């Protein structure tokens, strides 16, 4: 009788959250995604907006 061997395959997903500053007030989430698309798969891209004015606060995050 041969011993039974169980194999477990673990998939680790490493997400990198990158802080981007000094952005133009006119930039949108889609623009930020397009800028970083050449460097790999983008999970999310978010430009932080001011609650009062609705304008960009000049920074955002890209998760790759």
C-alpha positions, 0 to 999 in steps of 0.5 A, spaced: 500 500 500 502 506 497 502 512 502 497 518 499 500 524 498 495 530 498 498 536 494 495 543 496 496 549 491 496 556 494 495 562 489 498 568 492 495 575 490 500 580 491 496 587 490 501 593 490 497 600 492 501 606 489 500 613 492 500 618 486 501 625 488 501 632 484 495 630 479 492 635 475 485 637 478 482 635 471 484 628 471 479 622 472 479 615 475 479 613 467 485 617 466 489 615 472 488 607 469 490 609 462 497 612 465 499 606 469 496 600 464 502 600 460 506 597 467 501 591 468 494 589 470 490 595 474 485 592 479 483 599 481 485 607 480 482 612 484 483 620 484 481 623 491 475 628 490 474 634 495 467 633 498 465 640 498 467 642 491 467 636 487 474 637 484 480 633 485 484 634 491 491 632 487 492 625 489 490 618 488 491 611 488 493 605 483 492 598 485 496 593 481 
